[in-house]
Amino acid sequence: MPDADPRRRVPRTDALLADPALAAAAGVLGRDRVKAAIVRAQQRARRGELAPEAVRDAALAELPAPAPRAVLNATGVVLHTNLGRAPLSAAAVSALVAAAGHTDVELDLRTGRRARRGREALDALGTAVPDAPAVHVVNNGAGALVLAATALATDREIVVSRGELVEIGDGFRLPDLLESTGARLREVGTTNRTTLADYAAALSPRTGFVLKVHPSNFVVTGFTSAVPVRALATLGVPVVADIGSGLLAPDPLLPDEPDAASTLRAGAHLVTASGDKLLGGPQAGLLLGTADLVDRLRRHPLARALRVDKLTLAALAATLHAPITPTREALHADPAVLRERAERLRDRLGEDGCKAEVVPSAAVVGGGGAPGLELDSWALSLPERYAEPLRTGEPPVLGRVLRGRLLLDLRCVPADADDTVRAAILRAGD
């Protein structure tokens, strides 16, 4: 006669620990943590709160998801700050894995002696921008600017246009950042108009450098004027140009976006930029300029506090060596191909009884790059109710809601992930 007591059917702890999903979780979270979740689920089953067959799933549900979680970016924003900006190339990911163990980051294996830290990444950056006599890398773009201000203008003045005193995100404002270094800001011009004469009148023996900032996330139009780097370079003082988005060379798709090579050729003594935006690499601050200035920054005590780790250096070198990055692929994606993919997805979903539409979409660069530029794209359109289950599913699929519809723009979704998107949509519609 079968045992009627369901408590006897509660699976054993060792059997649950051997389950592939729970074993994989133990490899990430630790055996003790997974075992504790199993025991709690077993206790619930023994109290009658849970069916014995549900113990495995209850234990898994209690365990935290990997953090951060990988998501599919169908928002149409190529460099989405909330999603970590630039996704790394396959080459950069492989380099990260290789660098996770012991590496020759500061060792010359040929001689057995200490070597320049991150030399491969620095050499690759110098090769990518031959107009830069010297280069250095720190932890992020703001760090690069802080290092420049600290080394060149502590207890001195930075001359900058009022129209370029921007907020860089999350409430952090450029004036606050620069003044934290002990520098004094000498603001010139007005919000919409600044002339070379304004800069010249502000120069004094206390001037550390003139700062040129590329505004992020906005465009000023109308009755405006700004002074280009080439004109600022005639003032006889160092010119530091913060180009922001990390474009190293001109790109016809982004004609109004400053790039490092052109800015240096125009006469900038130092260029600062981010590595995780248009460059398509890891978070890093790039410093490119004259040998004396870069060496001065590199040897400053603050440079040690802003030093990048071996993982960043490995990913940056691989990004610079790689022929193309996911960011560049997304920016230059052919709209006709995106439309074909969207229509194919729509048709396959229709075969499964899920009605979707294909609509034109306007993608953007994001991350402070090319404000005002829209990229022609195509999206799958679904009812808004799909947004939450897709966002909270596995994997999370993020789109944007517009006028009561959820748009899944395929520009930033890898083509080999289309089947994953289809499966996620079908699950969300159940």
Contacts in CASP RR format, 6 or more apart in sequence:
PFRMAT RR
TARGET T0000
AUTHOR 0000-0000-0000
METHOD contacts of the structure
MODEL  1
MPDADPRRRVPRTDALLADPALAAAAGVLGRDRVKAAIVRAQQRARRGEL
APEAVRDAALAELPAPAPRAVLNATGVVLHTNLGRAPLSAAAVSALVAAA
GHTDVELDLRTGRRARRGREALDALGTAVPDAPAVHVVNNGAGALVLAAT
ALATDREIVVSRGELVEIGDGFRLPDLLESTGARLREVGTTNRTTLADYA
AALSPRTGFVLKVHPSNFVVTGFTSAVPVRALATLGVPVVADIGSGLLAP
DPLLPDEPDAASTLRAGAHLVTASGDKLLGGPQAGLLLGTADLVDRLRRH
PLARALRVDKLTLAALAATLHAPITPTREALHADPAVLRERAERLRDRLG
EDGCKAEVVPSAAVVGGGGAPGLELDSWALSLPERYAEPLRTGEPPVLGR
VLRGRLLLDLRCVPADADDTVRAAILRAGD
3 9 0 8 1.000
6 45 0 8 1.000
6 48 0 8 1.000
6 51 0 8 1.000
6 52 0 8 1.000
7 45 0 8 1.000
7 46 0 8 1.000
7 48 0 8 1.000
7 52 0 8 1.000
9 52 0 8 1.000
9 53 0 8 1.000
10 42 0 8 1.000
10 45 0 8 1.000
10 46 0 8 1.000
10 52 0 8 1.000
10 55 0 8 1.000
11 42 0 8 1.000
11 52 0 8 1.000
11 55 0 8 1.000
11 56 0 8 1.000
13 35 0 8 1.000
13 38 0 8 1.000
13 39 0 8 1.000
13 42 0 8 1.000
16 22 0 8 1.000
16 38 0 8 1.000
16 55 0 8 1.000
16 56 0 8 1.000
16 59 0 8 1.000
17 23 0 8 1.000
17 26 0 8 1.000
17 31 0 8 1.000
17 34 0 8 1.000
17 35 0 8 1.000
17 38 0 8 1.000
19 56 0 8 1.000
21 56 0 8 1.000
21 60 0 8 1.000
22 34 0 8 1.000
22 38 0 8 1.000
22 56 0 8 1.000
22 59 0 8 1.000
22 60 0 8 1.000
25 34 0 8 1.000
25 60 0 8 1.000
25 63 0 8 1.000
26 33 0 8 1.000
26 34 0 8 1.000
26 35 0 8 1.000
28 66 0 8 1.000
29 63 0 8 1.000
29 64 0 8 1.000
33 63 0 8 1.000
34 59 0 8 1.000
34 63 0 8 1.000
37 59 0 8 1.000
37 60 0 8 1.000
37 62 0 8 1.000
37 63 0 8 1.000
38 55 0 8 1.000
38 59 0 8 1.000
40 59 0 8 1.000
40 62 0 8 1.000
41 50 0 8 1.000
41 54 0 8 1.000
41 55 0 8 1.000
41 56 0 8 1.000
41 58 0 8 1.000
41 59 0 8 1.000
41 62 0 8 1.000
42 55 0 8 1.000
44 50 0 8 1.000
44 55 0 8 1.000
44 58 0 8 1.000
45 51 0 8 1.000
45 52 0 8 1.000
45 54 0 8 1.000
45 55 0 8 1.000
45 58 0 8 1.000
50 58 0 8 1.000
69 395 0 8 1.000
69 396 0 8 1.000
70 395 0 8 1.000
71 83 0 8 1.000
71 395 0 8 1.000
71 396 0 8 1.000
71 397 0 8 1.000
71 398 0 8 1.000
72 395 0 8 1.000
72 396 0 8 1.000
72 397 0 8 1.000
72 398 0 8 1.000
72 413 0 8 1.000
72 417 0 8 1.000
72 420 0 8 1.000
72 421 0 8 1.000
72 424 0 8 1.000
73 80 0 8 1.000
73 83 0 8 1.000
73 87 0 8 1.000
73 398 0 8 1.000
73 412 0 8 1.000
73 413 0 8 1.000
74 379 0 8 1.000
74 397 0 8 1.000
74 398 0 8 1.000
74 399 0 8 1.000
74 407 0 8 1.000
74 408 0 8 1.000
74 409 0 8 1.000
74 410 0 8 1.000
74 412 0 8 1.000
74 413 0 8 1.000
74 421 0 8 1.000
75 83 0 8 1.000
75 398 0 8 1.000
75 399 0 8 1.000
75 400 0 8 1.000
75 409 0 8 1.000
75 412 0 8 1.000
76 361 0 8 1.000
76 363 0 8 1.000
76 364 0 8 1.000
76 377 0 8 1.000
76 379 0 8 1.000
76 399 0 8 1.000
76 400 0 8 1.000
76 409 0 8 1.000
76 411 0 8 1.000
76 412 0 8 1.000
77 83 0 8 1.000
77 363 0 8 1.000
77 364 0 8 1.000
77 365 0 8 1.000
77 366 0 8 1.000
77 367 0 8 1.000
77 412 0 8 1.000
78 327 0 8 1.000
78 330 0 8 1.000
78 331 0 8 1.000
78 363 0 8 1.000
78 364 0 8 1.000
78 365 0 8 1.000
78 366 0 8 1.000
78 375 0 8 1.000
78 411 0 8 1.000
78 412 0 8 1.000
79 85 0 8 1.000
79 86 0 8 1.000
79 245 0 8 1.000
79 276 0 8 1.000
79 277 0 8 1.000
79 278 0 8 1.000
79 327 0 8 1.000
79 365 0 8 1.000
79 366 0 8 1.000
79 367 0 8 1.000
79 368 0 8 1.000
79 369 0 8 1.000
80 366 0 8 1.000
80 367 0 8 1.000
80 412 0 8 1.000
81 366 0 8 1.000
81 367 0 8 1.000
83 398 0 8 1.000
84 276 0 8 1.000
85 276 0 8 1.000
85 277 0 8 1.000
85 283 0 8 1.000
85 367 0 8 1.000
86 275 0 8 1.000
86 276 0 8 1.000
86 277 0 8 1.000
86 279 0 8 1.000
86 280 0 8 1.000
86 281 0 8 1.000
86 282 0 8 1.000
86 325 0 8 1.000
86 326 0 8 1.000
86 327 0 8 1.000
87 280 0 8 1.000
87 326 0 8 1.000
87 327 0 8 1.000
87 412 0 8 1.000
88 96 0 8 1.000
88 280 0 8 1.000
88 281 0 8 1.000
88 282 0 8 1.000
88 315 0 8 1.000
88 319 0 8 1.000
88 325 0 8 1.000
88 326 0 8 1.000
89 280 0 8 1.000
89 281 0 8 1.000
89 318 0 8 1.000
89 319 0 8 1.000
89 322 0 8 1.000
89 324 0 8 1.000
89 325 0 8 1.000
89 326 0 8 1.000
91 318 0 8 1.000
91 319 0 8 1.000
91 321 0 8 1.000
91 322 0 8 1.000
92 281 0 8 1.000
92 282 0 8 1.000
92 314 0 8 1.000
92 315 0 8 1.000
92 316 0 8 1.000
92 318 0 8 1.000
92 319 0 8 1.000
92 322 0 8 1.000
92 325 0 8 1.000
93 315 0 8 1.000
94 318 0 8 1.000
95 314 0 8 1.000
95 315 0 8 1.000
95 317 0 8 1.000
95 318 0 8 1.000
96 311 0 8 1.000
96 314 0 8 1.000
96 315 0 8 1.000
98 314 0 8 1.000
99 105 0 8 1.000
99 310 0 8 1.000
99 311 0 8 1.000
99 313 0 8 1.000
99 314 0 8 1.000
99 315 0 8 1.000
100 311 0 8 1.000
103 310 0 8 1.000
103 314 0 8 1.000
104 115 0 8 1.000
105 117 0 8 1.000
105 118 0 8 1.000
105 310 0 8 1.000
105 313 0 8 1.000
106 114 0 8 1.000
106 115 0 8 1.000
106 116 0 8 1.000
106 117 0 8 1.000
106 118 0 8 1.000
107 113 0 8 1.000
107 114 0 8 1.000
107 115 0 8 1.000
108 114 0 8 1.000
108 115 0 8 1.000
116 122 0 8 1.000
117 307 0 8 1.000
117 313 0 8 1.000
118 137 0 8 1.000
118 310 0 8 1.000
118 313 0 8 1.000
118 317 0 8 1.000
120 313 0 8 1.000
120 317 0 8 1.000
121 137 0 8 1.000
121 313 0 8 1.000
121 314 0 8 1.000
121 316 0 8 1.000
121 317 0 8 1.000
121 320 0 8 1.000
122 135 0 8 1.000
122 136 0 8 1.000
122 137 0 8 1.000
124 316 0 8 1.000
124 317 0 8 1.000
124 320 0 8 1.000
124 321 0 8 1.000
125 132 0 8 1.000
125 135 0 8 1.000
125 137 0 8 1.000
125 286 0 8 1.000
125 288 0 8 1.000
125 316 0 8 1.000
125 320 0 8 1.000
126 132 0 8 1.000
126 135 0 8 1.000
126 288 0 8 1.000
127 320 0 8 1.000
128 248 0 8 1.000
128 249 0 8 1.000
128 320 0 8 1.000
129 135 0 8 1.000
129 248 0 8 1.000
129 249 0 8 1.000
129 260 0 8 1.000
129 261 0 8 1.000
129 264 0 8 1.000
129 288 0 8 1.000
130 261 0 8 1.000
131 260 0 8 1.000
131 261 0 8 1.000
131 264 0 8 1.000
131 265 0 8 1.000
132 260 0 8 1.000
132 264 0 8 1.000
132 271 0 8 1.000
132 288 0 8 1.000
132 289 0 8 1.000
133 289 0 8 1.000
133 290 0 8 1.000
133 291 0 8 1.000
133 294 0 8 1.000
134 288 0 8 1.000
134 289 0 8 1.000
134 290 0 8 1.000
134 291 0 8 1.000
134 293 0 8 1.000
134 294 0 8 1.000
134 295 0 8 1.000
135 286 0 8 1.000
135 287 0 8 1.000
135 288 0 8 1.000
135 289 0 8 1.000
135 294 0 8 1.000
136 287 0 8 1.000
136 294 0 8 1.000
136 297 0 8 1.000
136 298 0 8 1.000
136 303 0 8 1.000
137 284 0 8 1.000
137 285 0 8 1.000
137 286 0 8 1.000
137 287 0 8 1.000
137 308 0 8 1.000
137 312 0 8 1.000
137 313 0 8 1.000
137 316 0 8 1.000
138 144 0 8 1.000
138 147 0 8 1.000
138 284 0 8 1.000
138 285 0 8 1.000
138 287 0 8 1.000
138 303 0 8 1.000
138 306 0 8 1.000
138 307 0 8 1.000
138 308 0 8 1.000
139 283 0 8 1.000
139 284 0 8 1.000
139 285 0 8 1.000
139 306 0 8 1.000
139 307 0 8 1.000
139 308 0 8 1.000
139 312 0 8 1.000
140 274 0 8 1.000
140 276 0 8 1.000
140 283 0 8 1.000
140 284 0 8 1.000
140 285 0 8 1.000
141 244 0 8 1.000
141 272 0 8 1.000
141 273 0 8 1.000
141 274 0 8 1.000
141 275 0 8 1.000
141 284 0 8 1.000
141 285 0 8 1.000
141 286 0 8 1.000
142 168 0 8 1.000
142 172 0 8 1.000
142 177 0 8 1.000
143 285 0 8 1.000
143 306 0 8 1.000
144 272 0 8 1.000
144 273 0 8 1.000
144 285 0 8 1.000
144 286 0 8 1.000
144 287 0 8 1.000
144 306 0 8 1.000
145 177 0 8 1.000
145 178 0 8 1.000
145 240 0 8 1.000
145 242 0 8 1.000
145 272 0 8 1.000
146 177 0 8 1.000
146 178 0 8 1.000
146 180 0 8 1.000
146 181 0 8 1.000
146 302 0 8 1.000
146 306 0 8 1.000
147 287 0 8 1.000
147 297 0 8 1.000
147 300 0 8 1.000
147 302 0 8 1.000
147 303 0 8 1.000
147 306 0 8 1.000
148 209 0 8 1.000
148 240 0 8 1.000
148 270 0 8 1.000
148 272 0 8 1.000
148 287 0 8 1.000
148 297 0 8 1.000
149 158 0 8 1.000
149 178 0 8 1.000
149 181 0 8 1.000
149 182 0 8 1.000
149 183 0 8 1.000
150 181 0 8 1.000
150 182 0 8 1.000
150 183 0 8 1.000
150 300 0 8 1.000
150 302 0 8 1.000
151 296 0 8 1.000
151 297 0 8 1.000
151 300 0 8 1.000
151 302 0 8 1.000
152 208 0 8 1.000
152 209 0 8 1.000
152 238 0 8 1.000
152 240 0 8 1.000
152 293 0 8 1.000
152 296 0 8 1.000
152 297 0 8 1.000
153 181 0 8 1.000
153 182 0 8 1.000
153 183 0 8 1.000
153 208 0 8 1.000
153 209 0 8 1.000
154 181 0 8 1.000
154 182 0 8 1.000
154 183 0 8 1.000
155 182 0 8 1.000
155 183 0 8 1.000
156 183 0 8 1.000
156 184 0 8 1.000
156 206 0 8 1.000
156 207 0 8 1.000
156 208 0 8 1.000
157 183 0 8 1.000
157 184 0 8 1.000
157 185 0 8 1.000
157 186 0 8 1.000
157 202 0 8 1.000
157 204 0 8 1.000
157 206 0 8 1.000
157 207 0 8 1.000
157 208 0 8 1.000
158 178 0 8 1.000
158 183 0 8 1.000
158 184 0 8 1.000
158 185 0 8 1.000
158 186 0 8 1.000
158 208 0 8 1.000
158 209 0 8 1.000
158 210 0 8 1.000
158 211 0 8 1.000
159 186 0 8 1.000
159 188 0 8 1.000
159 199 0 8 1.000
159 202 0 8 1.000
159 203 0 8 1.000
159 207 0 8 1.000
159 209 0 8 1.000
159 210 0 8 1.000
159 211 0 8 1.000
159 237 0 8 1.000
160 178 0 8 1.000
160 185 0 8 1.000
160 186 0 8 1.000
160 187 0 8 1.000
160 188 0 8 1.000
160 210 0 8 1.000
160 211 0 8 1.000
160 212 0 8 1.000
160 213 0 8 1.000
161 187 0 8 1.000
161 188 0 8 1.000
161 189 0 8 1.000
161 194 0 8 1.000
161 198 0 8 1.000
161 199 0 8 1.000
161 212 0 8 1.000
161 213 0 8 1.000
161 226 0 8 1.000
161 227 0 8 1.000
162 187 0 8 1.000
162 188 0 8 1.000
162 189 0 8 1.000
162 190 0 8 1.000
162 191 0 8 1.000
162 194 0 8 1.000
163 189 0 8 1.000
163 190 0 8 1.000
163 191 0 8 1.000
163 192 0 8 1.000
163 194 0 8 1.000
163 215 0 8 1.000
163 220 0 8 1.000
163 226 0 8 1.000
164 174 0 8 1.000
164 211 0 8 1.000
164 212 0 8 1.000
164 213 0 8 1.000
164 214 0 8 1.000
164 215 0 8 1.000
164 226 0 8 1.000
165 173 0 8 1.000
165 174 0 8 1.000
165 175 0 8 1.000
165 185 0 8 1.000
165 187 0 8 1.000
165 213 0 8 1.000
166 173 0 8 1.000
166 174 0 8 1.000
166 213 0 8 1.000
166 215 0 8 1.000
166 216 0 8 1.000
166 218 0 8 1.000
167 173 0 8 1.000
167 174 0 8 1.000
168 174 0 8 1.000
168 177 0 8 1.000
168 216 0 8 1.000
174 213 0 8 1.000
175 185 0 8 1.000
178 185 0 8 1.000
178 211 0 8 1.000
179 185 0 8 1.000
183 208 0 8 1.000
184 206 0 8 1.000
186 202 0 8 1.000
186 207 0 8 1.000
188 194 0 8 1.000
188 198 0 8 1.000
188 199 0 8 1.000
188 201 0 8 1.000
188 202 0 8 1.000
189 195 0 8 1.000
189 198 0 8 1.000
191 220 0 8 1.000
192 220 0 8 1.000
192 222 0 8 1.000
192 223 0 8 1.000
192 224 0 8 1.000
192 225 0 8 1.000
193 223 0 8 1.000
193 224 0 8 1.000
193 225 0 8 1.000
194 225 0 8 1.000
194 226 0 8 1.000
194 227 0 8 1.000
195 225 0 8 1.000
195 227 0 8 1.000
196 227 0 8 1.000
196 231 0 8 1.000
196 232 0 8 1.000
196 234 0 8 1.000
196 235 0 8 1.000
198 227 0 8 1.000
199 210 0 8 1.000
199 227 0 8 1.000
199 232 0 8 1.000
199 235 0 8 1.000
200 235 0 8 1.000
203 210 0 8 1.000
203 235 0 8 1.000
203 237 0 8 1.000
207 237 0 8 1.000
208 237 0 8 1.000
208 238 0 8 1.000
209 237 0 8 1.000
209 238 0 8 1.000
209 239 0 8 1.000
209 240 0 8 1.000
209 269 0 8 1.000
209 270 0 8 1.000
210 232 0 8 1.000
210 235 0 8 1.000
210 237 0 8 1.000
210 238 0 8 1.000
210 239 0 8 1.000
210 240 0 8 1.000
211 240 0 8 1.000
211 241 0 8 1.000
211 242 0 8 1.000
212 227 0 8 1.000
212 229 0 8 1.000
212 232 0 8 1.000
212 239 0 8 1.000
212 240 0 8 1.000
212 241 0 8 1.000
212 242 0 8 1.000
212 268 0 8 1.000
213 241 0 8 1.000
213 242 0 8 1.000
214 241 0 8 1.000
214 242 0 8 1.000
214 243 0 8 1.000
214 244 0 8 1.000
214 245 0 8 1.000
214 257 0 8 1.000
214 258 0 8 1.000
215 371 0 8 1.000
216 244 0 8 1.000
216 245 0 8 1.000
216 367 0 8 1.000
216 368 0 8 1.000
216 369 0 8 1.000
216 371 0 8 1.000
217 366 0 8 1.000
217 367 0 8 1.000
217 368 0 8 1.000
217 369 0 8 1.000
217 371 0 8 1.000
218 371 0 8 1.000
219 371 0 8 1.000
219 372 0 8 1.000
228 266 0 8 1.000
229 239 0 8 1.000
229 241 0 8 1.000
229 263 0 8 1.000
229 266 0 8 1.000
229 267 0 8 1.000
229 268 0 8 1.000
230 266 0 8 1.000
230 267 0 8 1.000
232 239 0 8 1.000
233 239 0 8 1.000
233 266 0 8 1.000
233 267 0 8 1.000
233 268 0 8 1.000
233 269 0 8 1.000
238 269 0 8 1.000
238 270 0 8 1.000
238 293 0 8 1.000
239 267 0 8 1.000
239 268 0 8 1.000
239 269 0 8 1.000
239 270 0 8 1.000
240 268 0 8 1.000
240 269 0 8 1.000
240 270 0 8 1.000
240 271 0 8 1.000
240 272 0 8 1.000
241 258 0 8 1.000
241 263 0 8 1.000
241 268 0 8 1.000
241 270 0 8 1.000
241 271 0 8 1.000
241 272 0 8 1.000
242 271 0 8 1.000
242 272 0 8 1.000
242 273 0 8 1.000
243 258 0 8 1.000
243 259 0 8 1.000
243 260 0 8 1.000
243 263 0 8 1.000
243 271 0 8 1.000
243 272 0 8 1.000
243 273 0 8 1.000
244 258 0 8 1.000
244 272 0 8 1.000
244 273 0 8 1.000
244 274 0 8 1.000
244 277 0 8 1.000
244 368 0 8 1.000
244 369 0 8 1.000
245 257 0 8 1.000
245 273 0 8 1.000
245 274 0 8 1.000
245 277 0 8 1.000
245 278 0 8 1.000
245 365 0 8 1.000
245 367 0 8 1.000
245 368 0 8 1.000
245 369 0 8 1.000
245 370 0 8 1.000
246 259 0 8 1.000
246 260 0 8 1.000
246 273 0 8 1.000
246 274 0 8 1.000
246 275 0 8 1.000
246 277 0 8 1.000
246 278 0 8 1.000
246 279 0 8 1.000
246 286 0 8 1.000
247 254 0 8 1.000
247 257 0 8 1.000
247 258 0 8 1.000
247 259 0 8 1.000
247 260 0 8 1.000
247 273 0 8 1.000
247 278 0 8 1.000
247 279 0 8 1.000
248 259 0 8 1.000
248 260 0 8 1.000
248 261 0 8 1.000
248 279 0 8 1.000
249 259 0 8 1.000
249 260 0 8 1.000
249 261 0 8 1.000
249 262 0 8 1.000
250 259 0 8 1.000
250 261 0 8 1.000
250 262 0 8 1.000
251 257 0 8 1.000
251 259 0 8 1.000
251 278 0 8 1.000
251 331 0 8 1.000
253 331 0 8 1.000
253 332 0 8 1.000
254 278 0 8 1.000
254 331 0 8 1.000
254 365 0 8 1.000
254 369 0 8 1.000
254 370 0 8 1.000
254 373 0 8 1.000
256 370 0 8 1.000
256 373 0 8 1.000
257 278 0 8 1.000
257 369 0 8 1.000
257 370 0 8 1.000
260 271 0 8 1.000
260 273 0 8 1.000
260 286 0 8 1.000
260 288 0 8 1.000
263 271 0 8 1.000
264 271 0 8 1.000
264 288 0 8 1.000
264 289 0 8 1.000
268 289 0 8 1.000
269 289 0 8 1.000
269 290 0 8 1.000
269 293 0 8 1.000
270 287 0 8 1.000
270 288 0 8 1.000
270 289 0 8 1.000
270 290 0 8 1.000
270 293 0 8 1.000
270 294 0 8 1.000
270 297 0 8 1.000
271 286 0 8 1.000
271 287 0 8 1.000
271 288 0 8 1.000
271 289 0 8 1.000
272 285 0 8 1.000
272 286 0 8 1.000
272 287 0 8 1.000
273 279 0 8 1.000
273 285 0 8 1.000
273 286 0 8 1.000
273 288 0 8 1.000
274 283 0 8 1.000
274 284 0 8 1.000
274 285 0 8 1.000
274 286 0 8 1.000
275 281 0 8 1.000
275 282 0 8 1.000
275 283 0 8 1.000
275 284 0 8 1.000
275 285 0 8 1.000
275 286 0 8 1.000
275 316 0 8 1.000
276 282 0 8 1.000
276 283 0 8 1.000
276 284 0 8 1.000
277 327 0 8 1.000
277 367 0 8 1.000
277 368 0 8 1.000
277 369 0 8 1.000
278 327 0 8 1.000
278 331 0 8 1.000
278 365 0 8 1.000
278 369 0 8 1.000
279 286 0 8 1.000
279 319 0 8 1.000
279 320 0 8 1.000
279 325 0 8 1.000
279 327 0 8 1.000
280 319 0 8 1.000
280 325 0 8 1.000
280 326 0 8 1.000
280 327 0 8 1.000
280 328 0 8 1.000
281 315 0 8 1.000
281 316 0 8 1.000
281 319 0 8 1.000
281 325 0 8 1.000
281 327 0 8 1.000
282 311 0 8 1.000
282 312 0 8 1.000
282 315 0 8 1.000
282 316 0 8 1.000
282 319 0 8 1.000
283 312 0 8 1.000
284 308 0 8 1.000
284 312 0 8 1.000
284 316 0 8 1.000
287 294 0 8 1.000
287 297 0 8 1.000
288 294 0 8 1.000
297 303 0 8 1.000
308 316 0 8 1.000
319 325 0 8 1.000
326 412 0 8 1.000
326 414 0 8 1.000
330 411 0 8 1.000
330 412 0 8 1.000
331 365 0 8 1.000
331 375 0 8 1.000
333 377 0 8 1.000
333 411 0 8 1.000
335 376 0 8 1.000
335 377 0 8 1.000
335 378 0 8 1.000
338 377 0 8 1.000
338 378 0 8 1.000
338 410 0 8 1.000
338 411 0 8 1.000
339 358 0 8 1.000
339 378 0 8 1.000
341 378 0 8 1.000
341 410 0 8 1.000
341 415 0 8 1.000
341 418 0 8 1.000
342 358 0 8 1.000
342 378 0 8 1.000
342 379 0 8 1.000
342 380 0 8 1.000
342 410 0 8 1.000
343 358 0 8 1.000
344 418 0 8 1.000
345 356 0 8 1.000
345 380 0 8 1.000
345 410 0 8 1.000
345 418 0 8 1.000
345 421 0 8 1.000
345 422 0 8 1.000
346 356 0 8 1.000
346 357 0 8 1.000
346 358 0 8 1.000
346 380 0 8 1.000
348 422 0 8 1.000
349 355 0 8 1.000
349 356 0 8 1.000
349 422 0 8 1.000
349 425 0 8 1.000
349 426 0 8 1.000
350 356 0 8 1.000
352 426 0 8 1.000
354 425 0 8 1.000
354 426 0 8 1.000
354 429 0 8 1.000
356 380 0 8 1.000
356 381 0 8 1.000
356 382 0 8 1.000
356 425 0 8 1.000
357 380 0 8 1.000
357 381 0 8 1.000
358 378 0 8 1.000
358 379 0 8 1.000
358 380 0 8 1.000
358 381 0 8 1.000
359 378 0 8 1.000
359 379 0 8 1.000
359 381 0 8 1.000
359 407 0 8 1.000
360 376 0 8 1.000
360 377 0 8 1.000
360 378 0 8 1.000
360 379 0 8 1.000
361 377 0 8 1.000
361 378 0 8 1.000
361 379 0 8 1.000
361 407 0 8 1.000
361 409 0 8 1.000
361 411 0 8 1.000
362 374 0 8 1.000
362 375 0 8 1.000
362 376 0 8 1.000
362 377 0 8 1.000
363 374 0 8 1.000
363 375 0 8 1.000
363 376 0 8 1.000
363 377 0 8 1.000
363 409 0 8 1.000
363 411 0 8 1.000
363 412 0 8 1.000
364 370 0 8 1.000
364 372 0 8 1.000
364 373 0 8 1.000
364 374 0 8 1.000
364 375 0 8 1.000
365 371 0 8 1.000
365 373 0 8 1.000
365 375 0 8 1.000
375 411 0 8 1.000
377 409 0 8 1.000
377 410 0 8 1.000
377 411 0 8 1.000
378 409 0 8 1.000
378 410 0 8 1.000
379 407 0 8 1.000
379 408 0 8 1.000
379 409 0 8 1.000
379 410 0 8 1.000
380 407 0 8 1.000
380 408 0 8 1.000
380 410 0 8 1.000
380 421 0 8 1.000
380 425 0 8 1.000
381 405 0 8 1.000
381 406 0 8 1.000
381 407 0 8 1.000
381 408 0 8 1.000
382 405 0 8 1.000
382 406 0 8 1.000
382 408 0 8 1.000
382 425 0 8 1.000
383 404 0 8 1.000
383 405 0 8 1.000
383 406 0 8 1.000
384 401 0 8 1.000
384 404 0 8 1.000
384 405 0 8 1.000
384 406 0 8 1.000
386 406 0 8 1.000
386 425 0 8 1.000
386 428 0 8 1.000
386 429 0 8 1.000
387 399 0 8 1.000
387 401 0 8 1.000
387 406 0 8 1.000
389 427 0 8 1.000
389 428 0 8 1.000
389 429 0 8 1.000
390 396 0 8 1.000
390 397 0 8 1.000
390 398 0 8 1.000
390 399 0 8 1.000
390 406 0 8 1.000
390 424 0 8 1.000
390 425 0 8 1.000
390 428 0 8 1.000
391 397 0 8 1.000
391 398 0 8 1.000
391 399 0 8 1.000
393 424 0 8 1.000
393 427 0 8 1.000
393 428 0 8 1.000
395 420 0 8 1.000
395 424 0 8 1.000
397 408 0 8 1.000
397 421 0 8 1.000
397 424 0 8 1.000
397 425 0 8 1.000
399 406 0 8 1.000
399 407 0 8 1.000
399 408 0 8 1.000
399 409 0 8 1.000
400 406 0 8 1.000
400 407 0 8 1.000
400 409 0 8 1.000
401 407 0 8 1.000
408 421 0 8 1.000
410 418 0 8 1.000
413 421 0 8 1.000
END
